[in-house]
């Protein structure tokens, strides 16, 4: 009995060892890829030669074509189809399925078993379909059958466009990836979008021309992911799929990276200045080369205190910002205004946030102005986290927030305001990296960005951290460094601190609060209100609503109507906390008459008052002496010297640009703007 038990034990143990040995496999190693055992029997050109235009042919032979995917539905500009080509020709394969790019990425080799498929043309563009319906219409290959017909081969095969001249294009290039050089959009179209972004989502066609005046049509679907992107300025090459519609020659791009218009236009015209927001909209998931554009903005980063990557600067224009990488040493100061030619530079996603990487050797432009003020947008941490992709690299303010984590600023700490948390990041190279991290509830000014999946908030220097209230002794303007400037370029996010708009103003009353809308408004809009207008600088009386919308220069404006308090009584007011220790205040600003052709004239004056609740406003002499906005488009520089009237005041000082007399004339009233306000002192 013991012997039998021992035998059973050894047999069982041996079986266990064998089983254990057989289970010792590397499950994390997938089987080696085995390409399909298929061979093409026809070239794509031979297949297409079998088709008679206007008819269809059901294929009944066991023929196979082989090709490489050169376009798919990844951007939405091609719908339920992939485009393949071999060395002889290209053809579209229609498949009734979505997200085909996941199975058939660009560069994948495929074999198409043709037996049972249909060869036909759509307005002379030859394609492959799956079946016919009762009305003899051609259906795409049914989704469940796609793997029976379209067999996946190797991936990452090279895809190189064939360089072609427009005049050489013929049907042999149908559905082939080609490159056309020396092309550009009509200058009138460079302010337009690739396609219709309304609910209709209509496709849009543009005529592209080269410097020899040869042309071809670019067509884009309203469902393309880049439909809402502005078409580029400049001249250059375009990689595209060649198509036809009856006798019309057309091209389609796969995404905006196919358009490399980075050269000077045929007429030698300079780069067009556009907004940072427009440049940001050009990014649709792929790094691109930027066309012939310039951007302007105000520096909000602090190179001197080094809490920013070496060689980088953060630029803000309006309510949009971006990081610019120059390399080398950055000497820009906070408040420097620069205009940068970004033609041919790269727009890229760098560690989760958008960056413009300049081409090697790019000269850093000299500031066109200094001391510009950007008013931070006050947001909660939860609002920042929810909207970081739209507000990254813009100046923000978080109030009543507490930092915790390390003993010093250096590295990653936690910043919390009760609504949420965000990483407070400080580079170890920052001049204040080893300063003690404040633990009191404070207000924090800085900008946000993403680093991978982490949302970060960065201050520029320790002056960005203050106890609640920001260190001011009131709700108005704090005159710290002369001159104090306001350019109103970011009023889309709200009025700057201490800037008020009033109605029903009089010589004895500051008036009542007016309503301000940060949304952009055209000069010709007839509704009353205080508005975000395009400034007159760089525009003319004939500038249309699109040009005004694209303008990076904004002004604070008002449209007067007969509504109560506007005519007279409209006022722009500057509330100054005090002028202690200051003398000889001077005000400079632009008074802009924006709506050409109106019938009435508005007379403005500048006055001031003192104290928390003023009841008397005193007019002052201006240069020029008559301040009028009417039917003549104009931007008038105004200078006001207050002498010693506002010297060393420890209480509030109020300065107004106000209309206290009724308009004269007949017809509509003016659209008036003020811009580039400058207050200086001794």
KASUL-V935534 format. One record per residue. PHI is phi as a letter, one per 40 degrees, with the letter a starting at -180 (NA if undefined). Layout:
BEGIN
phi=PHI
phi=PHI
END
This chain:
BEGIN
phi=NA
phi=c
phi=c
phi=c
phi=c
phi=c
phi=c
phi=c
phi=c
phi=c
phi=c
phi=c
phi=c
phi=c
phi=c
phi=c
phi=c
phi=c
phi=c
phi=c
phi=c
phi=c
phi=c
phi=c
phi=b
phi=c
phi=c
phi=c
phi=b
phi=c
phi=c
phi=c
phi=c
phi=b
phi=c
phi=c
phi=c
phi=b
phi=b
phi=c
phi=b
phi=b
phi=c
phi=c
phi=c
phi=c
phi=c
phi=c
phi=c
phi=c
phi=c
phi=b
phi=d
phi=g
phi=b
phi=a
phi=b
phi=c
phi=c
phi=b
phi=b
phi=c
phi=c
phi=b
phi=b
phi=b
phi=a
phi=b
phi=c
phi=b
phi=a
phi=a
phi=c
phi=c
phi=c
phi=g
phi=c
phi=b
phi=b
phi=f
phi=a
phi=b
phi=b
phi=b
phi=a
phi=b
phi=c
phi=b
phi=a
phi=b
phi=a
phi=c
phi=b
phi=c
phi=b
phi=c
phi=a
phi=b
phi=f
phi=c
phi=c
phi=c
phi=c
phi=b
phi=c
phi=d
phi=g
phi=c
phi=c
phi=b
phi=b
phi=b
phi=c
phi=c
phi=d
phi=g
phi=c
phi=b
phi=c
phi=a
phi=b
phi=b
phi=f
phi=g
phi=c
phi=c
phi=a
phi=b
phi=b
phi=b
phi=a
phi=b
phi=c
phi=c
phi=c
phi=g
phi=c
phi=c
phi=c
phi=c
phi=c
phi=c
phi=d
phi=c
phi=b
phi=c
phi=c
phi=c
phi=b
phi=b
phi=c
phi=c
phi=b
phi=c
phi=b
phi=g
phi=c
phi=c
phi=b
phi=b
phi=c
phi=c
phi=c
phi=b
phi=c
phi=d
phi=c
phi=c
phi=c
phi=a
phi=c
phi=c
phi=c
phi=d
phi=f
phi=b
phi=c
phi=b
phi=b
phi=b
phi=b
phi=g
phi=b
phi=a
phi=c
phi=d
phi=d
phi=c
phi=c
phi=c
phi=c
phi=b
phi=c
phi=d
phi=a
phi=c
phi=b
phi=c
phi=c
phi=c
phi=f
phi=c
phi=c
phi=b
phi=b
phi=b
phi=c
phi=c
phi=b
phi=b
phi=c
phi=c
phi=g
phi=c
phi=b
phi=a
phi=c
phi=c
phi=b
phi=b
phi=c
phi=c
phi=c
phi=c
phi=c
phi=b
phi=d
phi=c
phi=c
phi=c
phi=c
phi=c
phi=c
phi=g
phi=b
phi=i
phi=b
phi=b
phi=c
phi=a
phi=c
phi=c
phi=b
phi=b
phi=b
phi=f
phi=c
phi=c
phi=c
phi=b
phi=b
phi=b
phi=c
phi=c
phi=a
phi=c
phi=c
phi=c
phi=b
phi=b
phi=c
phi=b
phi=b
phi=c
phi=c
phi=d
phi=c
phi=g
phi=c
phi=c
phi=c
phi=c
phi=c
phi=b
phi=c
phi=c
phi=d
phi=c
phi=c
phi=c
phi=c
phi=c
phi=c
phi=b
phi=h
phi=b
phi=c
phi=b
phi=c
phi=c
phi=c
phi=c
phi=b
phi=b
phi=b
phi=b
phi=a
phi=b
phi=c
phi=b
phi=c
phi=b
phi=c
phi=c
phi=c
phi=g
phi=c
phi=a
phi=d
phi=d
phi=g
phi=b
phi=a
phi=b
phi=b
phi=b
phi=b
phi=g
phi=b
phi=b
phi=a
phi=a
phi=c
phi=b
phi=b
phi=c
phi=g
phi=g
phi=b
phi=b
phi=b
phi=c
phi=b
phi=d
phi=g
phi=c
phi=b
phi=b
phi=b
phi=b
phi=c
phi=b
phi=d
phi=g
phi=c
phi=c
phi=b
phi=a
phi=c
phi=b
phi=f
phi=h
phi=b
phi=c
phi=a
phi=c
phi=b
phi=c
phi=c
phi=d
phi=g
phi=c
phi=c
phi=c
phi=c
phi=c
phi=d
phi=c
phi=a
phi=b
phi=g
phi=c
phi=b
phi=b
phi=c
phi=c
phi=c
phi=c
phi=b
phi=c
phi=c
phi=c
phi=c
phi=c
phi=c
phi=c
phi=b
phi=c
phi=c
phi=c
phi=b
phi=d
phi=g
phi=b
phi=c
phi=b
phi=b
phi=b
phi=b
phi=f
phi=b
phi=b
phi=c
phi=a
phi=h
phi=c
phi=c
phi=b
phi=c
phi=d
phi=g
phi=c
phi=b
phi=b
phi=b
phi=b
phi=b
phi=g
phi=c
phi=i
phi=b
phi=a
phi=c
phi=c
phi=b
phi=b
phi=c
phi=c
phi=c
phi=c
phi=c
phi=b
phi=d
phi=c
phi=c
phi=c
phi=c
phi=c
phi=b
phi=c
phi=c
phi=a
phi=c
phi=b
phi=b
phi=i
phi=b
phi=b
phi=a
phi=b
phi=b
phi=g
phi=c
phi=c
phi=c
phi=b
phi=b
phi=b
phi=c
phi=c
phi=a
phi=c
phi=c
phi=c
phi=b
phi=b
phi=c
phi=d
phi=h
phi=g
phi=g
phi=c
phi=b
phi=i
phi=c
phi=b
phi=c
phi=b
phi=c
phi=b
phi=b
phi=c
phi=c
phi=c
phi=b
phi=b
phi=b
phi=g
phi=c
phi=b
phi=c
phi=d
phi=c
phi=h
phi=c
phi=c
phi=d
phi=g
phi=b
phi=b
phi=b
phi=b
phi=b
phi=f
phi=c
phi=a
phi=c
phi=b
phi=a
phi=c
phi=g
phi=b
phi=c
phi=c
phi=c
phi=b
phi=b
phi=c
phi=c
phi=c
phi=b
phi=c
phi=c
phi=c
phi=d
phi=c
phi=c
phi=c
phi=i
phi=c
phi=b
phi=c
phi=c
phi=c
phi=c
phi=c
phi=c
phi=g
phi=b
phi=b
phi=c
phi=c
phi=c
phi=c
phi=c
phi=c
phi=c
phi=c
phi=c
phi=c
phi=c
phi=c
phi=c
phi=b
phi=b
phi=c
phi=b
phi=a
phi=b
phi=c
phi=b
phi=c
phi=d
phi=d
phi=g
phi=c
phi=a
phi=c
phi=h
phi=c
phi=a
phi=b
phi=b
phi=b
phi=c
phi=b
phi=c
phi=a
phi=b
phi=d
phi=g
phi=b
phi=a
phi=f
phi=c
phi=b
phi=b
phi=b
phi=a
phi=b
phi=c
phi=b
phi=c
phi=b
phi=b
phi=c
phi=g
phi=c
phi=c
phi=b
phi=b
phi=b
phi=b
phi=b
phi=b
phi=b
phi=a
phi=a
phi=a
phi=b
phi=g
phi=c
phi=b
phi=c
phi=b
phi=b
phi=b
phi=b
phi=c
phi=b
phi=c
phi=b
phi=b
phi=c
phi=c
phi=b
phi=b
phi=b
phi=b
phi=a
phi=c
phi=b
phi=c
phi=a
phi=b
phi=b
phi=c
phi=b
phi=b
phi=b
phi=b
phi=c
phi=f
phi=b
phi=c
phi=b
phi=c
phi=f
phi=c
phi=c
phi=b
phi=c
phi=b
phi=b
phi=b
phi=b
phi=b
phi=a
phi=b
phi=b
phi=b
phi=c
phi=c
phi=b
phi=g
phi=b
phi=g
phi=c
phi=c
phi=c
phi=c
phi=b
phi=b
phi=b
phi=a
phi=f
phi=c
phi=b
phi=b
phi=b
phi=a
phi=b
END
